[in-house]
């Protein structure tokens, strides 16, 4: 971007300092004072016109607070007039309101219940009413091809105004095809290489899983399903209705078919072609002015925190992060230092649990911590404490022991595929436990993308922790599943009905399969097979309503193990992290208000945000830099101001913005000399100096004082060579004469008594 700019510069010391007084004449407005050193200018206040100044301010809107790991938060941040969308997830936990595909004797649906819960007719008024049963049962679920719940509040925005989409996790890109197919959407999409690939595999798996529904129910006659009619929604049980339409009824707008009624795969492919992938810490420049970088968050393979550095402000988008992990690259928090604003969007914090464990208010701790080296060392040690990592390994070991107990008792184990890192580590733990007990139990991974997923996980060393990378250097596989596949202890199949799978199937067995919502894929069939076996085990991750998810399979004799895994930093680590990063402003969710309370001694401002509320953030950086070329600066003609020891000059050049750097270059036009053609004057007229200048020009003048109300005015009467009058007060100077030549001489005399440029 190149624009012509006319500026005025003055120097405190000509060879050292300069200040821009009027910047960007193409904008039609004057800017404020700016300082340069060695021809580097720092704009101290505003440098663009009023409307442009407003566009350079920061604003933030939380569209969705998210629902844990599988549904990350979604935000829109406005920086320098550009709209940045952070993540575009799907709420797949909402699939629990739909009934899985019936099997066996239940495979044929009644005509009156193809897409709605069973209802009865009110004999008094003929209206449909919900069954009187207060307890939910499987018949209450919606029997229809499921729709997928996108970020509801995103539909309130004009998507054509979104400039950039930043993806921080593979789960955060599942809703992208709904954006990229929207008319007018032209935003640039950025994601890490690993996140983009894993996200694509997740999309492909969802499309594959949805095929069974399409074959069973057939294509919809329109894009508006029957179950979305208001009369059908009204008779839903309250628990299902709240998921379907939200508390205020606006949630219904977020439901979409996957991804289009007919061209699902084409939509997904078109979406992925629009994604620009990056390595960790790889720099990319958007629009010539904004530098974007992704740094590891440690949450999963390829997950990241984004940084946005613009000409006026710098922002860190801090998502759920884990300092030390056993598979993914650790949280790179050092790279987040020196930024103006941190958007804290980690909604994994268990506030009540952390409070009971002695979690402290972040702001208060920040104010009481010093900056000496010993304190910094203590902060680093507290952040890199590996207790969390050990706890995760202990959880995996406990899950493995439960799995071994089930298979030893003759039961099978079903593990819905959720997080890739947890699955890979759990495979290693299970195989070690089986080997130590000399148990021969088949392990299956059944998914349409199983082979690609596991193959990809073994060729991405740059996205893994150092311990995993060292395995590569020693010639070992990055993960243990490689040896399991070679030893025919682990079998990969795209579908449950595979002929080869049926030949080698043997129970008890351990199965990893799609989908964690328990509504799609092989999990549904295997649950129906084993739900009556008290020796079998279902391993579920917290984050989905277990009662609702298991509703179609009740009564359940099968054992259920529901566990939670680390999804972000603990509250006790937030305050030392902010102490180290030391931003000017921290935006935090309202549910953490008591832990981010204000502190009179802290230099960090804490601002809370809530869902669907736009916050205006004051301009944080008042001194961005401008590089003036040496050729341009050396041609400046300096004028010393009358009353101060300051030199000033008029400057004209071309403004160039490239890779976030602002440069002022010589233009095609010559610099106008500051000694002629003065365009601006300021200050008060010195009467003695004015009369002296007039007399030197041969003009006779005398001064008379006049009282006009409470204001004192001075009249300079000129009687020769022609008559003229100069009225001078505190706000204006008026020359009255019929002689044009005399008027020019008077103007010159007044200009000599004023500072001008």
C-alpha positions in Angstrom: 0.0 0.0 0.0 1.4 3.4 -1.0 -0.2 6.8 -0.3 1.0 10.3 -0.8 1.5 12.1 2.5 2.4 15.7 3.3 3.8 16.3 6.8 5.3 19.1 8.9 8.4 18.2 11.0 10.2 20.2 13.6 13.5 19.4 15.5 14.5 20.0 19.0 18.1 19.3 17.9 18.2 19.1 14.1 20.6 16.1 13.9 18.8 14.1 16.6 15.0 14.8 17.1 12.0 15.5 14.8 8.3 15.7 15.4 5.5 15.4 12.8 2.8 17.9 13.3 0.6 17.3 10.3 0.6 13.8 9.0 -1.1 12.2 6.0 -2.6 15.1 4.1 -4.3 12.6 1.8 -6.6 11.9 4.8 -7.8 15.5 4.9 -7.0 16.0 8.5 -4.1 17.0 10.7 -2.4 14.6 13.1 -0.8 15.1 16.5 2.7 15.5 17.7 5.2 12.7 16.9 8.9 12.3 17.7 11.7 10.7 15.7 15.3 9.8 16.6 17.8 9.2 13.8 15.0 9.7 11.4 12.7 7.2 13.2 9.4 8.9 14.1 7.2 7.9 17.0 3.6 9.2 16.6 2.8 10.3 20.1 -1.0 10.6 19.7 -3.1 10.2 16.5 -1.8 10.4 13.0 -5.0 9.9 10.9 -8.3 11.7 10.6 -11.1 11.2 13.1 -12.8 8.2 11.5 -9.5 6.5 10.8 -8.5 7.0 14.4 -11.7 5.2 15.5 -10.9 2.3 13.1 -7.4 1.9 14.6 -8.8 1.3 18.1 -9.3 -2.2 19.4 -12.7 -3.9 20.0 -13.6 -7.5 21.0 -16.8 -9.6 20.9 -17.1 -13.1 22.4 -19.4 -15.0 20.1 -19.3 -18.2 22.1 -17.6 -19.1 25.3 -17.3 -22.6 24.0 -17.9 -26.0 25.5 -14.5 -27.4 26.5 -11.9 -29.1 24.3 -14.3 -30.3 21.6 -16.0 -26.9 21.2 -13.4 -24.1 21.7 -14.5 -20.5 22.2 -15.1 -18.2 19.3 -14.2 -14.5 19.2 -14.1 -11.5 16.8 -11.3 -9.0 17.4 -11.1 -5.8 15.5 -7.6 -4.5 15.2 -6.7 -1.5 13.1 -10.1 -1.6 11.3 -9.7 -5.3 10.3 -12.0 -8.0 11.7 -10.2 -11.2 13.0 -12.4 -14.3 13.6 -10.8 -16.6 16.1 -11.9 -20.2 15.5 -15.1 -21.5 13.9 -16.1 -24.7 15.8 -19.2 -27.0 15.8 -20.9 -27.9 19.0 -21.0 -31.7 18.4 -22.2 -32.3 21.9 -25.6 -31.1 20.7 -25.9 -34.2 18.6 -27.2 -36.0 21.7 -30.7 -34.6 21.1 -30.9 -36.8 18.0 -31.7 -40.5 18.1 -29.1 -42.8 16.6 -30.1 -44.9 13.6 -32.5 -47.7 14.8 -31.4 -51.3 14.2 -33.2 -54.6 14.2 -36.8 -54.5 15.0 -36.7 -50.8 15.6 -35.4 -50.0 12.1 -38.9 -49.1 10.7 -40.3 -45.8 11.9 -43.9 -44.9 12.4 -45.2 -42.3 10.0 -46.3 -40.0 12.8 -42.9 -40.1 14.6 -40.3 -39.8 11.8 -38.8 -36.6 13.2 -40.4 -35.8 16.5 -40.8 -37.2 20.0 -44.0 -39.1 20.7 -46.9 -36.9 21.5 -50.5 -37.3 22.6 -53.6 -35.3 21.7 -55.1 -33.0 24.3 -58.8 -34.0 24.4 -59.9 -30.6 25.6 -58.4 -28.3 23.0 -57.0 -30.6 20.3 -53.5 -29.3 20.7 -50.3 -31.4 20.7 -48.8 -31.7 24.1 -45.7 -33.4 25.4 -46.0 -36.8 27.1 -46.6 -36.4 30.8 -43.5 -38.6 31.6 -41.1 -36.3 33.5 -38.1 -38.7 32.9 -36.6 -38.6 29.4 -36.5 -41.8 27.4 -35.2 -42.8 24.0 -38.5 -42.1 22.3 -38.2 -38.4 23.2 -35.1 -37.9 21.0 -35.4 -36.4 17.6 -35.5 -39.1 14.9 -34.1 -37.4 11.9 -30.9 -36.9 10.1 -29.0 -34.7 12.5 -28.1 -31.1 11.8 -24.9 -29.6 13.2 -24.8 -26.7 15.6 -22.6 -23.8 14.6 -21.7 -20.7 16.5 -25.2 -19.1 16.8 -24.1 -15.5 17.3 -21.9 -15.6 14.2 -25.0 -15.3 12.1 -25.6 -11.9 13.5 -22.5 -10.6 11.7 -22.1 -9.7 8.1 -19.5 -12.4 7.1 -18.3 -10.3 4.2 -16.7 -7.9 6.7 -14.5 -10.6 8.2 -11.0 -10.1 7.0 -9.0 -12.9 8.6 -9.9 -16.3 10.2 -7.3 -17.7 12.7 -7.6 -21.4 13.6 -6.0 -22.4 16.9 -7.1 -26.1 17.1 -8.4 -28.7 14.7 -11.7 -28.7 16.5 -11.9 -24.9 15.8 -12.1 -25.4 12.0 -15.0 -27.9 11.7 -17.4 -25.0 11.0 -15.3 -23.4 8.3 -17.2 -25.0 5.3 -20.3 -23.2 6.5 -18.4 -19.9 6.2 -16.5 -20.5 2.9 -19.6 -21.3 1.0 -21.4 -18.1 2.2 -21.9 -15.5 -0.5 -19.5 -12.5 0.0 -17.1 -14.3 2.4 -13.6 -13.7 1.2 -11.5 -13.7 4.4 -8.0 -15.1 4.5 -7.8 -18.3 6.6 -4.7 -19.3 8.6 -3.9 -22.5 10.5 -0.9 -24.5 11.4 0.0 -27.4 9.0 -0.8 -30.0 11.6 -4.1 -28.4 12.7 -5.3 -28.1 9.1 -4.5 -31.7 8.3 -6.1 -33.1 11.4 -9.1 -30.8 10.9 -9.5 -32.0 7.4 -9.5 -35.6 8.6 -12.1 -34.8 11.2 -14.3 -33.2 8.5 -13.9 -36.3 6.2 -14.8 -38.6 9.1 -18.0 -36.6 9.9 -19.1 -36.7 6.3 -18.5 -40.5 6.2 -20.4 -41.0 9.5 -23.3 -38.9 8.2 -23.8 -41.2 5.2 -25.6 -43.8 7.2 -28.2 -41.2 8.3 -28.6 -40.0 4.7 -29.2 -43.6 3.5 -31.6 -44.4 6.2 -33.8 -41.2 6.2 -33.3 -40.3 2.6 -32.6 -36.7 1.4 -34.7 -33.9 2.9 -37.2 -32.3 0.6 -35.9 -28.9 1.6 -33.0 -27.5 3.7 -35.5 -26.8 6.5 -36.0 -30.1 8.4 -39.4 -31.0 9.8 -38.2 -31.1 13.4 -37.2 -27.4 13.2 -40.8 -26.4 12.8 -41.9 -24.5 15.9 -44.9 -26.7 16.6 -42.4 -29.6 16.8 -40.0 -27.8 19.0 -42.7 -26.7 21.4 -43.4 -30.3 22.3 -39.8 -31.3 23.0 -38.9 -32.0 26.6 -37.4 -29.0 28.2 -33.9 -30.5 28.4 -33.8 -31.2 24.7 -35.6 -27.9 23.8 -32.9 -25.9 25.6 -30.2 -27.5 23.6 -32.2 -27.1 20.3 -33.2 -23.5 20.6 -31.3 -22.0 23.6 -32.7 -20.2 26.5 -34.0 -17.3 24.5 -34.9 -19.1 21.3 -32.1 -17.7 19.2 -30.1 -21.0 19.1 -32.3 -22.4 16.4 -30.4 -20.3 13.8 -27.2 -22.2 14.4 -28.3 -25.5 13.1 -27.0 -26.5 9.6 -27.0 -29.6 7.5 -23.6 -31.2 6.9 -22.0 -29.5 5.0 -24.5 -29.0 2.2 -27.5 -31.2 1.3 -25.8 -32.7 -1.7 -22.2 -31.6 -2.0 -20.7 -32.2 1.4 -17.3 -33.5 0.2 -17.0 -30.7 -2.4 -17.7 -28.0 0.2 -15.0 -29.5 2.5 -12.5 -29.7 -0.3 -13.2 -26.1 -1.4 -12.8 -24.9 2.2 -9.4 -26.6 2.6 -8.1 -25.0 -0.6 -8.6 -21.6 1.0 -6.6 -22.4 4.2 -3.0 -21.0 4.3 -0.9 -23.2 6.5 2.0 -22.1 8.7 4.7 -23.7 10.8 5.2 -22.7 14.4 6.6 -19.2 14.7 6.5 -18.7 10.9 5.7 -15.1 10.1 3.1 -14.1 7.6 2.0 -10.6 6.7 -1.6 -9.6 6.0 -2.5 -6.5 4.1 1.1 -5.2 4.3 0.6 -4.0 7.9 -0.2 -6.9 10.2 2.3 -9.6 11.2 0.6 -12.9 12.2 2.4 -15.7 14.0 1.3 -19.0 15.6 3.1 -20.4 18.7 2.6 -23.8 20.3 -0.1 -24.0 23.0 0.8 -27.5 24.1 -2.9 -28.6 24.2 -2.7 -31.0 21.2 -0.7 -31.6 18.1 -0.8 -28.5 16.0 -2.7 -26.3 18.4 -1.5 -22.8 18.8 -1.8 -19.3 20.3 -2.0 -16.5 17.7 -0.2 -13.1 17.9 -1.3 -10.1 15.9 1.1 -7.2 15.6 -0.2 -4.1 13.8 1.0 -0.5 13.3 -0.9 0.7 16.4 -1.5 -2.3 18.7 -0.3 -5.9 19.3 -2.6 -8.7 20.5 -2.1 -12.2 21.9 -5.0 -14.6 21.5 -4.3 -16.9 24.4 -6.4 -20.1 24.0 -6.4 -23.2 26.2 -2.7 -24.0 26.8 -0.7 -26.7 28.6 2.8 -25.9 29.8 4.3 -29.4 29.7 2.8 -32.3 27.8 3.9 -35.9 27.0 3.2 -35.7 23.2 2.7 -32.3 21.8 5.2 -29.4 21.7 5.2 -27.5 25.0 3.4 -24.2 25.4 5.7 -21.5 24.0 4.8 -18.7 26.4 8.1 -16.8 26.0 7.1 -15.8 22.5 4.1 -14.0 23.9 6.0 -11.4 25.8 5.9 -7.7 24.9 2.4 -7.5 23.5 -0.1 -4.8 24.5 -3.3 -6.9 25.0 -3.9 -10.6 25.9 -7.3 -12.1 25.1 -7.6 -14.8 27.7 -10.0 -17.4 26.3 -9.2 -20.6 28.3 -12.6 -21.8 29.4 -11.2 -25.1 30.8 -10.5 -23.7 34.2 -12.4 -25.4 37.0 -12.9 -22.3 39.1 -14.5 -24.0 42.1 -11.8 -26.7 42.3 -9.0 -24.2 41.9 -10.4 -22.0 44.6 -10.7 -24.9 47.1 -7.1 -25.8 46.3 -5.9 -22.3 47.3 -6.1 -20.5 44.0 -5.4 -16.8 44.5 -6.6 -13.7 42.8 -4.3 -13.0 39.9 -4.2 -9.2 40.1 -3.3 -9.2 43.8 -0.5 -11.7 43.3 0.8 -9.7 40.4 1.1 -6.6 42.5 3.0 -8.4 45.2 5.7 -10.0 43.0 9.0 -8.3 42.4 11.0 -8.3 39.2 14.3 -9.5 40.4 16.0 -12.5 38.9 15.3 -14.8 41.8 11.6 -14.1 41.4 11.7 -14.7 37.7 13.3 -18.0 38.3 10.6 -18.9 40.8 7.9 -18.0 38.2 9.6 -20.1 35.5 9.8 -23.1 37.9 6.1 -22.8 38.9 5.0 -22.6 35.2 7.1 -25.6 34.2 6.1 -27.8 37.2 5.6 -31.2 35.7 3.0 -32.3 38.3 0.2 -31.8 35.8 1.9 -34.1 33.3 2.4 -36.8 35.9 -1.2 -36.6 36.8 -2.2 -37.2 33.2 0.1 -40.2 33.0 -1.4 -41.6 36.2 -4.9 -41.2 34.8 -3.9 -43.1 31.7 -2.4 -45.8 33.8 -5.6 -46.1 35.8 -7.7 -46.2 32.7 -5.4 -49.0 31.4 -5.8 -51.0 34.6 -9.6 -50.7 34.3 -9.4 -51.9 30.7 -7.3 -54.9 31.7 -9.7 -55.8 34.4 -12.6 -55.8 32.0 -10.9 -58.0 29.3 -9.6 -60.4 32.0 -13.3 -60.8 33.1 -14.3 -61.6 29.5 -15.7 -58.2 28.7 -14.9 -56.0 25.7 -13.9 -52.3 25.9 -15.2 -49.4 23.8 -13.2 -46.2 23.7 -14.9 -43.5 21.5 -12.2 -41.6 19.6 -11.7 -38.0 21.0 -8.4 -36.4 21.4 -5.6 -37.8 19.1 -2.9 -37.3 21.7 -4.9 -39.2 24.4 -5.6 -42.0 22.0 -2.0 -42.4 21.0 -0.8 -42.4 24.6 -3.5 -44.7 25.8 -2.6 -47.2 23.0 0.9 -47.3 24.4 -0.2 -47.8 28.0 -2.7 -50.6 27.1 -0.1 -52.4 25.0 2.5 -52.2 27.8 -0.1 -53.5 30.3 -1.1 -56.4 28.0 2.5 -57.3 27.4 3.4 -57.3 31.0 0.6 -59.7 31.8 1.1 -61.8 28.7 -2.5 -61.2 27.6 -3.4 -61.6 23.9 -6.3 -59.3 23.2 -7.0 -57.7 19.8 -7.1 -53.9 19.6 -9.1 -52.4 16.8 -9.3 -48.8 15.5 -12.4 -48.4 13.4 -12.7 -45.2 11.6 -12.9 -44.0 8.0 -9.7 -42.0 8.6 -8.0 -44.4 11.0 -5.1 -45.3 8.7 -4.4 -41.8 7.6 -4.7 -40.4 11.1 -2.2 -42.8 12.6 0.2 -42.6 9.6 0.2 -38.8 9.9 0.9 -38.9 13.6 4.2 -40.6 13.0 5.6 -38.1 10.4 5.2 -34.9 12.3 8.2 -34.7 14.7 8.4 -30.9 14.5 5.0 -30.7 16.2 5.9 -33.0 19.1 7.6 -32.6 22.5 11.4 -33.0 22.8 11.1 -36.5 24.2 9.2 -37.7 21.1 11.6 -35.9 18.8 14.6 -37.7 20.4 13.0 -41.0 19.5 13.2 -39.9 15.8 17.0 -39.2 16.2 17.5 -42.7 17.8 15.6 -44.4 15.0 12.5 -45.3 17.1 8.9 -44.7 16.0 7.4 -41.5 17.5 4.5 -43.4 18.9 4.0 -47.0 20.0 1.2 -47.8 17.5 3.7 -48.4 14.7 5.2 -51.5 16.4 1.7 -52.7 17.4 0.6 -52.6 13.7 3.7 -54.4 12.6 3.2 -57.0 15.2 -0.5 -57.4 14.1 -1.6 -56.5 17.6 -3.4 -53.4 16.4 -5.8 -53.5 13.4 -7.1 -50.6 11.4 -10.4 -50.7 9.6 -12.4 -48.0 7.8 -15.8 -49.5 8.7 -17.4 -52.0 11.1 -18.9 -54.1 8.2 -15.5 -54.8 6.6 -15.2 -58.4 5.4 -11.7 -58.7 6.7 -12.7 -57.4 10.1 -15.4 -59.9 10.4 -12.9 -62.7 9.7 -10.5 -61.7 12.5 -13.1 -60.4 15.0 -12.7 -62.0 18.3 -14.1 -61.1 21.7 -13.1 -59.9 24.3 -11.4 -57.0 22.4 -10.5 -53.3 22.8 -12.0 -51.0 20.2 -11.3 -47.3 19.5 -14.0 -46.0 17.3 -16.0 -42.9 16.1 -17.8 -41.0 17.4 -17.4 -39.6 20.9 -21.0 -38.1 20.8 -22.3 -41.8 20.8 -24.7 -40.8 18.0 -22.7 -41.6 14.9 -20.6 -44.4 13.5 -19.5 -47.9 14.8 -19.8 -46.7 18.4 -23.6 -46.9 18.2 -23.6 -50.6 17.0 -21.0 -51.7 19.5 -22.7 -50.0 22.4 -26.0 -51.8 21.4 -24.0 -55.1 21.3 -22.3 -54.7 24.7 -24.6 -52.5 26.8 -26.1 -55.5 28.5 -22.8 -57.1 29.4 -21.7 -56.1 33.0 -18.1 -57.1 32.3 -17.7 -54.8 29.3 -16.5 -51.2 29.7 -17.2 -47.9 28.0 -14.5 -45.2 28.5 -16.0 -41.7 28.0 -14.4 -38.2 28.3 -16.2 -35.6 30.3 -17.7 -32.8 28.3 -20.8 -34.5 27.1 -23.9 -35.2 29.1 -23.5 -38.9 29.9 -27.2 -39.4 30.9 -28.4 -37.9 27.6 -25.7 -39.6 25.5 -26.5 -43.1 26.9 -30.3 -42.6 26.8 -30.8 -44.7 23.6 -28.9 -47.6 25.1 -30.6 -47.9 28.5 -30.9 -50.0 30.6 -27.1 -50.2 30.8 -25.4 -53.1 32.5 -22.1 -52.1 31.0 -19.6 -50.4 33.2 -18.9 -46.7 32.4 -15.7 -44.9 33.2 -16.0 -41.2 32.6 -12.7 -39.2 33.0 -11.5 -35.7 32.4 -8.1 -34.7 30.9 -6.1 -31.6 31.2 -7.7 -29.0 28.8 -5.8 -25.9 29.7 -3.7 -24.2 32.4 -4.7 -24.3 36.0 -5.8 -21.1 37.7 -2.8 -21.1 40.0 -0.5 -20.7 36.9 -2.4 -17.8 35.4 -1.0 -15.1 37.6 2.7 -16.0 37.2 2.2 -16.3 33.5 0.7 -12.8 33.3 3.4 -11.5 35.5 6.0 -12.8 33.0 4.2 -11.7 29.9 3.3 -8.3 31.5 0.7 -7.0 29.0 -1.0 -3.6 29.3 -4.5 -5.1 29.2 -6.0 -8.5 29.9 -9.5 -9.5 28.6 -10.9 -12.3 30.7 -14.3 -14.1 30.8 -16.8 -12.9 33.3 -16.9 -16.2 35.2 -13.4 -15.5 36.4 -14.2 -12.0 37.8 -13.2 -12.8 41.3 -9.8 -14.1 40.2 -9.0 -11.2 38.0 -10.1 -8.4 40.4 -8.6 -4.9 40.1 -5.5 -4.0 42.0 -4.4 -0.4 42.7 -0.7 -1.4 42.5 -0.8 -3.5 39.4 0.1 -1.9 36.1 -2.1 -4.4 34.2 -5.7 -3.5 33.4 -8.2 -6.3 33.7 -11.4 -6.1 31.6 -14.1 -8.7 31.8 -16.1 -9.8 28.8 -19.3 -11.7 28.3 -20.9 -13.5 25.4 -22.2 -11.4 22.5 -21.1 -8.1 24.1 -18.7 -5.8 22.2 -16.0 -4.1 24.2 -14.1 -1.0 23.0 -10.5 -1.1 24.1 -8.6 2.3 24.4 -5.6 2.7 22.1 -2.8 1.0 23.8 0.3 1.9 21.8 0.7 5.6 21.2 4.1 5.5 19.7 4.4 3.3 16.6 7.5 3.9 14.4 7.9 5.5 11.0 11.1 5.1 9.0 12.0 8.3 7.0 14.5 7.7 4.2 17.8 9.4 4.6 17.5 11.1 1.2 14.2 12.7 2.2 15.4 13.8 5.7 18.6 15.3 4.4 16.7 17.7 2.1 14.7 19.3 4.8 15.0 23.1 5.1 14.8 24.1 8.8 13.4 27.3 10.2 14.0 28.3 13.8 10.9 29.2 15.8 10.8 32.8 17.2 10.2 32.1 20.8 11.6 28.6 21.3 14.9 26.9 20.5 13.1 24.5 18.0 13.7 24.1 14.3 10.8 23.2 12.0 10.4 22.2 8.4 7.7 21.2 5.9 7.9 17.6 4.5 6.2 15.9 1.6 6.7 12.3 0.6 5.0 8.9 -0.1 3.9 6.7 2.7 4.7 3.0 2.1 3.4 0.2 4.4 5.1 -3.2 3.8 5.4 -6.2 6.2 4.1 -4.1 9.0 6.8 -1.4 8.6 5.9 2.2 7.7 8.3 4.1 5.6 8.2 7.7 4.2 10.0 7.9 0.9 10.8 10.8 -1.5 7.9 11.5 -3.8 7.9 12.8 -7.4 7.3 16.4 -6.4 10.1 18.6 -5.0 10.0 19.5 -1.3 8.6 23.0 -0.9 11.1 25.3 0.8 10.1 26.3 4.3 11.4 29.9 3.6 8.7 30.7 1.1 5.0 30.2 0.6 4.2 29.7 4.3 0.9 27.8 4.7 0.4 28.1 8.5 1.0 30.7 11.2 0.4 30.6 14.9 1.0 32.6 18.0 0.0 36.1 19.2 0.9 39.3 17.2 3.7 41.3 18.9 2.5 44.9 18.5 6.0 46.5 18.9 7.5 44.1 16.4 4.6 44.7 14.0 5.0 48.5 14.2 8.8 48.3 13.7 8.3 46.0 10.7 5.8 48.4 9.1 8.1 51.4 9.7 11.0 49.6 7.9 8.6 49.3 5.0 7.9 53.0 5.0 4.5 52.7 6.5 3.4 55.1 9.2 1.4 53.4 12.0 0.4 54.0 15.6 -1.4 51.8 18.1 -4.6 52.6 20.0 -6.2 50.5 22.7 -9.9 50.0 22.6 -12.3 48.4 25.2 -15.1 46.3 23.7 -17.1 45.0 26.7 -14.8 42.8 28.7 -12.5 42.2 25.8 -9.5 44.4 25.0 -8.7 45.1 21.4 -5.9 47.0 19.7 -6.2 49.0 16.6 -3.2 49.7 14.4 -4.0 52.8 12.4 -2.0 53.3 9.1 -2.2 56.7 7.6 0.5 56.6 4.9 1.2 56.0 2.1 -2.6 54.9 2.1 -5.1 54.4 4.8 -5.6 51.0 6.5 -6.7 49.6 9.8 -5.5 46.4 11.6 -7.9 45.1 14.4 -6.2 42.7 16.8 -7.8 40.8 19.6 -7.1 37.5 21.4 -8.7 35.4 18.7 -8.2 37.1 15.4 -6.4 39.7 13.3 -8.3 41.6 10.6 -6.7 43.8 7.9 -9.0 46.5 6.4 -7.7 48.4 3.4 -8.6 49.2 -0.2 -5.0 49.0 -1.4 -4.1 45.5 -2.4 -0.4 46.2 -2.4 -0.6 47.7 1.0 -2.5 44.7 2.3 0.3 42.4 1.1 2.9 44.4 2.9 0.9 44.4 6.1 0.4 40.6 5.8 4.1 40.2 5.4 4.8 42.3 8.4 2.4 40.3 10.5 3.9 37.0 9.3 7.3 38.2 10.4 6.1 38.6 13.9 4.6 35.1 14.0 5.9 31.5 13.9 5.0 29.9 10.6 5.6 27.0 8.3 
